[in-house]
Amino acid sequence: MTTQVRAAIAYIAGRLVSQKSSSAVFDFTQSRYVNISGNVSNTHVQVYDYDRSCHIAGNGSNGRFSLFDYGESASITISFSGNRFNGFDYSSGSHFTGHVQNRRVNIYDYGQSGYFDYSI
């Protein structure tokens, strides 16, 4: 998946699991902040990615979310179990998995065959 989509997923996962507010996510791979903000709850996601000038929105229940990334014009699914999550990015056709600890988010992107670290 793209660097931008991965950062948005890290932001959403970090907010959902940590229950902390944030107006950005720090991408350790890029060594920079990605500005994203909005509402994230156990049933609804409505965020705006200022770097890509697009919304990511959707609904969830029982730890499963179906989101639409308007920048990529594609869906993203994410399922949560405690501090762990996994999902699929339809724009790249890539599975991903990850976990959140405090404000740190780690994602394994199967499309890139690598780990990526973030902080909200």
C-alpha atoms as one frame of an Amber mdcrd trajectory, in Angstrom:
protein
   0.000   0.000   0.000   1.120   3.586  -0.366   2.973   5.427   2.375   0.049
   7.851   2.718  -2.611   5.156   3.128  -0.467   3.300   5.665  -0.052   6.491
   7.715  -3.820   7.052   7.685  -4.436   3.477   8.860  -1.881   3.970  11.647
  -3.638   7.187  12.713  -7.074   5.551  12.795  -5.855   2.392  14.565  -3.853
   4.420  17.071  -6.815   6.621  17.904  -9.252   3.712  18.215  -7.095   1.548
  20.449  -5.454   4.230  22.606  -8.609   6.373  22.891  -6.268   9.416  22.692
  -6.892  12.485  20.554  -4.332  13.610  18.000  -4.101  15.949  15.022  -1.242
  14.099  13.334   0.649  10.849  13.113   4.439  10.695  13.130   5.794   8.402
  10.407   9.215   7.132  11.523  10.048   5.897   8.002   9.591   9.397   6.563
  10.777  11.126   9.766   7.861  13.558   9.595   4.367  14.315  10.832   1.390
  13.560   8.599  -1.492  15.904   9.405  -4.735  13.999   9.878  -7.593  14.865
  12.194 -11.256  14.183  12.789 -13.625  11.975  14.719 -12.777   8.383  15.587
 -15.084   6.270  17.768 -16.018   2.615  18.235 -18.786   2.983  15.647 -17.716
   5.753  13.263 -14.619   7.162  11.562 -14.627  10.559   9.833 -11.116  11.971
   9.359  -9.448  14.354   6.948  -5.954  13.750   5.579  -4.517  17.240   5.016
  -1.467  15.931   3.152  -3.647  14.266   0.511  -6.613  16.666   0.808  -9.134
  13.858   1.234 -11.556  12.252   3.665 -11.512   8.726   5.032 -14.835   7.693
   6.499 -16.893   4.693   7.470 -18.685   2.756  10.144 -17.903  -0.110  12.453
 -19.397  -2.527  14.910 -17.977  -5.329  17.050 -14.437  -4.194  16.249 -14.869
  -4.401  12.456 -14.698  -1.294  10.314 -15.486  -0.711   6.675 -13.894   2.555
   5.521 -13.706   4.433   2.236 -10.556   6.356   1.314 -11.701   9.163  -0.979
  -8.109   9.936  -2.010  -7.624   6.446  -3.415 -11.319   5.899  -4.295 -11.093
   2.530  -2.570 -12.274   0.672   0.511 -10.255  -0.352   3.547 -11.410  -2.971
   6.040  -9.966  -3.209   9.549 -10.766  -5.628  12.380  -9.627  -5.079  15.965
  -9.012  -7.524  18.778  -7.685  -5.774  21.868  -4.620  -3.807  20.829  -4.117
  -5.839  17.629  -5.650  -5.231  14.217  -5.611  -6.602  10.691  -7.189  -5.593
   7.444  -7.130  -5.176   3.705  -6.428  -2.143   1.511  -8.395  -2.532  -1.720
  -6.476   0.202  -3.570  -3.258  -1.838  -3.445  -4.734  -5.291  -2.894  -2.585
  -5.625   0.243  -3.262  -7.235   3.589  -1.849  -5.629   6.723  -1.620  -6.403
  10.396  -0.464  -4.422  13.396  -0.663  -3.523  17.033  -0.918  -0.425  19.195
   0.908   0.153  22.466   0.223   3.461  24.196   0.664   5.976  21.339   2.943
   3.744  19.228   1.584   1.892  16.203   3.398  -0.855  14.311   2.090  -2.095
  10.954   3.252  -5.025   8.866   2.370  -4.356   5.227   2.238  -7.630   3.285
   2.386  -5.748  -0.031   5.707  -4.150   0.955   6.881  -7.146   3.029   7.952
  -4.833   5.819   7.273  -3.300   9.227   6.476   0.400   9.660   6.358   2.415
  12.898   4.189   5.398  13.806   3.218   7.496  16.803   0.044   9.488  17.364
